[in-house]
Amino acid sequence: MSIPWSKMALNTPSSVVRDMLQAAQAPGMISLAGGLPAQSSFPVEAIRDAYQQVFMSGAAALQYAETEGYRPLRAKIAERLESKGIPASPDHMLLTTGSQQSIDLVCRILLDPGDSVLVESPTYLAALQVIHSYQAESHGVACDEEGMLPESLEEQLKQHQPKLVYINPTFSNPSGKVWSRTRRQQAVDLCRKYGVLILEDDPYGEIRFNPEQLDAPSLVELDAASYDGPSNVIYTSTFSKTVAPGLRTGWILASADIVKIAARAKQGADLHSSSIDQRALHALLETFDLDGHIRSISKDYAKRMNNMTSLMKKKAWEGITWNSPQGGMFLWLELPEAMAASNLFTYGIQEKVCIVPGDSFYAGTPELNRMRINFTHTDPEQLPEAVERMDRAIQRWHAAVQSDTALTL
Ligand SMILES: Cc1ncc(COP(=O)(O)O)c(C=O)c1O
């Protein structure tokens, strides 16, 4: 029997990165591909104690619970957000099964087939996957180092009349860039002008290598400071990068209407996210120094990044450049024009190192000579070997090009 797939199923391609992560499972492979935090950073004992405390408190944690999520945890998150200047309250919050679910719920309640969403160029590829699953179109807005170019944003707002602008403005995945304050304000103003909602996805904003140097207020804060009434910015973040992704806990902060309708959509998806995990996170936040923990992860990640980039620099690869992110988890490389990152990926797999070609991170025409590597997951002792393997993959590419040239001569 042929399976009568829905349009949604047919419009949900397999994530390229997921497929690559499978390739990365091969024995002996060093993977720089996934967006995984360092496993050594997980506060295992503190999490274990928090779960123990939840179990000691009786059976309530095992019962069905409200869709919006465990209220004391919402209150704790709101308190943390407020301390960082983001106006927040538990009534404007919905706990989700990670920010990936936040993206899905926001798209589910806003998008009809044929609708448009504007995204950065490049953008988070699993957001593109969600947008396309709802049969909506994604359009890339031109960006530079400071964020979306306001002229390009305004032009696309006029041309596509989108329902949503999806952005990841602080240590973006994949480019690692941080939008300037001016660009954030311009995006807020333009979206207000054209009556379009912004989804600010912020999983990496707290992983800062030089916190004192960063002037990157949330768009929620800028929107609230400039305009009265319900927020035009839907904000999502997660404990995946600051505590552990296995806890699958994120949140949406938005105007009351959006939270209400997103909660309705969530009821249909999974009733509510795990109550035990939410209660354990709440217990953890009561006693654990999360800010201190984030400072220490950030220090460790900065060291890993510096180590990786100095190993790469020593190789003096001709025509290959990269950014120096001030936080987050990724390096974004630019290869010589003729060097397609997908070819490098293939040579990398042969050399047992896995990288992600950049082409899947674009809504429109991709830049084929871009690639993303993660510096947080690989064991620091394996980094020199990872760079040696990348070097061999690059040499293979050069050798193949030379032999092609020889053939055509
Ligand atoms: C930009 C971005 N948004 C959302 C997510 C999903 O995170 P979560 O584990 O909270 O679902 C990721 C994960 O890597 C990400 O990079």
The ligand as an SDF file (V2000), in Angstrom:
LIG
                    3D

 16 16  0  0  0  0  0  0  0  0999 V2000
   19.3860   28.7280   16.7340 C   0  0  0  0  0  0  0  0  0  0  0  0
   18.8260   27.5290   17.4320 C   0  0  0  0  0  0  0  0  0  0  0  0
   17.5260   27.5590   17.7930 N   0  0  0  0  0  0  0  0  0  0  0  0
   16.9620   26.5210   18.4190 C   0  0  0  0  0  0  0  0  0  0  0  0
   17.6930   25.3870   18.7360 C   0  0  0  0  0  0  0  0  0  0  0  0
   17.0000   24.2460   19.4250 C   0  0  0  0  0  0  0  0  0  0  0  0
   17.4010   24.1470   20.7640 O   0  0  0  0  0  0  0  0  0  0  0  0
   16.6160   23.2990   21.8320 P   0  0  0  0  0  0  0  0  0  0  0  0
   17.5540   22.2290   22.2860 O   0  0  0  0  0  0  0  0  0  0  0  0
   16.2650   24.2350   22.9200 O   0  0  0  0  0  0  0  0  0  0  0  0
   15.3880   22.7330   21.1910 O   0  0  0  0  0  0  0  0  0  0  0  0
   19.0500   25.3150   18.3860 C   0  0  0  0  0  0  0  0  0  0  0  0
   19.8250   24.1070   18.6830 C   0  0  0  0  0  0  0  0  0  0  0  0
   20.9610   23.9290   18.3640 O   0  0  0  0  0  0  0  0  0  0  0  0
   19.6310   26.4270   17.7110 C   0  0  0  0  0  0  0  0  0  0  0  0
   20.9130   26.4370   17.3320 O   0  0  0  0  0  0  0  0  0  0  0  0
  1  2  1  0
  2  3  1  0
  2 15  2  0
  3  4  2  0
  4  5  1  0
  5  6  1  0
  5 12  2  0
  6  7  1  0
  7  8  1  0
  8  9  2  0
  8 10  1  0
  8 11  1  0
 12 13  1  0
 12 15  1  0
 13 14  2  0
 15 16  1  0
M  END
$$$$
